[in-house]
Amino acid sequence: MELVSPDALADGDPCVSFETWTRQRKIVSIGSNAGAEPLPFQEWHHFKEAFAPEVVARAVRESHRPVAKCLDPFGGSGTTALASQFLGISPTTIEVNPYLADLIEAKLSAYDPDELAQDFRRIMRTTSRQAGSLRKLSYLPATFVESAGADRWIFDRAVARRIACHLDAIDTLPSTHHRRLFRVLLGGMLIAVSNVIINGKGRRYRRGWTERRTPPEMVDMLFKQRCQAAITEIHEHRYRRHRRHTILRGDCLSKLAAATPADLAVFSPPYPNSFDYTDVYNVELWMLGYLDSPDSNHVLRRSTLCSHVQLKRDFLAAPPGSLRLSRALGRLRRERDNLWSPWIPDMIGHYFHDMCKVLGLLRERLTSQAEVWAVVGDSRYAGIQIPVARILADYAPKLGYRVLNIEPFRSMRASAQQGGQHRLAESLLVLQKED
Ligand SMILES: C[S@@+](CC[C@H](N)C(=O)[O-])C[C@H]1O[C@@H](n2cnc3c(N)ncnc32)[C@H](O)[C@@H]1O
């Protein structure tokens, strides 16, 4: 398979290959990193919903046309874009969640490791001299920081003060790139120093959290360790076969039109399983200042793909074209009274409305015969299965694609996107643009 990359390094330049980055590890399933050796950059924020970068390498290898540019409309932790850089391919990523968009940009950016180390020492010096003030975090919702009279809070006061102190120190750095990187590294450890845990079902308090307080020094210790590890990773992987990237921040339904044409799209959209990404990353979004009012939270939620019922919307109907979906929706409507939310059938309909729109817009941004590799997951409500890959395959011809492959796979552990349910299939759906 020929790789065409205008920004690839010249012959003889040192470069870190995809295989060096992934250490030729053995993976159980391309659908998830679960059970596989963790990779450099991917632990900056442990992103349970990520697929393995090996899916990107396979897509490039098996693509029926040369791949110079790769597009991901649902960036997440940036797996497609980062893998593309190591494969010598120019990546474009769209991500609606501003914290995740920063996480992706922090991984893809080029840095001078010496300047980075200097700024890291600067943060260390400042934070060792200052205690930190909670004034900076006064905009947070009441449940975030311990206060008199409250019975629950996500961060103990002393811990929140250390976080504020680090945020203050980061804010003084002159380089936007460096500020972004250090903020993201702080973001990736927030849950570890909080009183909550996050799982496929959302956020809950740790068992016995009132008795087991987090020592505030843990903020300093973890931040230091994470920065040292990240700077080493950046240094060791700085010569990638492709060094540029494009990140489009916002809803892919409005941003796709701005993407440059790509020869391949590799992505995993949210699954229609009521997993609300805005909720899952709420702690990071608020603590790092991406959200500062209930309104901003609402606006972000509204711009995410319709895959949950947490937000009441004017649900739009799925387009005609899948008998399979019509039947499933009919059964769901008849069972409405037995569903945990009566809005589930409408949400599922709207999900396919959005997904068809994404595939339609994406087709306009693909070069001749380009392929779409999508990792999608089924969902099930009141025993009624929603076979997402099959339904999207039903729509494919109408949207201007030919179906090349539907490959169900099982992960050893249930994926986070599936809320811990083992029986639901995840599949790789491969489509090819028909000219
Ligand atoms: C399953 S994750 C992607 C995981 C990614 N493949 C990886 O390996 O890290 C789906 C992502 O889509 C994002 N998303 C949801 N709605 C979106 C939209 N309308 N436009 C762009 N991104 C969206 C979510 O914030 C989430 O990060």
The ligand as an SDF file (V2000), in Angstrom:
LIG
                    3D

 27 29  0  0  0  0  0  0  0  0999 V2000
  -16.4670    6.9650   21.1270 C   0  0  0  0  0  0  0  0  0  0  0  0
  -15.7360    8.5230   21.3060 S   0  0  0  0  0  0  0  0  0  0  0  0
  -14.4640    8.4430   20.1250 C   0  0  0  0  0  0  0  0  0  0  0  0
  -13.2910    7.6450   20.6050 C   0  0  0  0  0  0  0  0  0  0  0  0
  -12.1190    7.7020   19.6740 C   0  0  0  0  0  0  0  0  0  0  0  0
  -12.2920    6.8470   18.5240 N   0  0  0  0  0  0  0  0  0  0  0  0
  -10.8370    7.3070   20.4070 C   0  0  0  0  0  0  0  0  0  0  0  0
  -10.2660    6.2650   20.1160 O   0  0  0  0  0  0  0  0  0  0  0  0
  -10.4580    8.0310   21.3320 O   0  0  0  0  0  0  0  0  0  0  0  0
  -16.9000    9.5780   20.5630 C   0  0  0  0  0  0  0  0  0  0  0  0
  -16.5280   11.0620   20.6350 C   0  0  0  0  0  0  0  0  0  0  0  0
  -17.4510   11.7910   19.8330 O   0  0  0  0  0  0  0  0  0  0  0  0
  -17.5910   13.0820   20.4330 C   0  0  0  0  0  0  0  0  0  0  0  0
  -18.8170   13.6790   19.8760 N   0  0  0  0  0  0  0  0  0  0  0  0
  -20.0970   13.4860   20.2530 C   0  0  0  0  0  0  0  0  0  0  0  0
  -20.9180   14.2070   19.4800 N   0  0  0  0  0  0  0  0  0  0  0  0
  -20.1510   14.8740   18.5880 C   0  0  0  0  0  0  0  0  0  0  0  0
  -20.4350   15.7630   17.5240 C   0  0  0  0  0  0  0  0  0  0  0  0
  -21.6770   16.1050   17.2290 N   0  0  0  0  0  0  0  0  0  0  0  0
  -19.3950   16.2620   16.8200 N   0  0  0  0  0  0  0  0  0  0  0  0
  -18.1200   15.9080   17.1160 C   0  0  0  0  0  0  0  0  0  0  0  0
  -17.7940   15.0730   18.1180 N   0  0  0  0  0  0  0  0  0  0  0  0
  -18.7950   14.5450   18.8390 C   0  0  0  0  0  0  0  0  0  0  0  0
  -17.6390   12.7830   21.9140 C   0  0  0  0  0  0  0  0  0  0  0  0
  -17.3120   13.9340   22.6690 O   0  0  0  0  0  0  0  0  0  0  0  0
  -16.6020   11.6740   22.0280 C   0  0  0  0  0  0  0  0  0  0  0  0
  -15.3530   12.2090   22.3530 O   0  0  0  0  0  0  0  0  0  0  0  0
  1  2  1  0
  2  3  1  0
  2 10  1  0
  3  4  1  0
  4  5  1  0
  5  6  1  0
  5  7  1  0
  7  8  2  0
  7  9  1  0
 10 11  1  0
 11 12  1  0
 11 26  1  0
 12 13  1  0
 13 14  1  0
 13 24  1  0
 14 15  1  0
 14 23  1  0
 15 16  2  0
 16 17  1  0
 17 18  1  0
 17 23  2  0
 18 19  1  0
 18 20  2  0
 20 21  1  0
 21 22  2  0
 22 23  1  0
 24 25  1  0
 24 26  1  0
 26 27  1  0
M  CHG  2   2   1   9  -1
M  END
$$$$
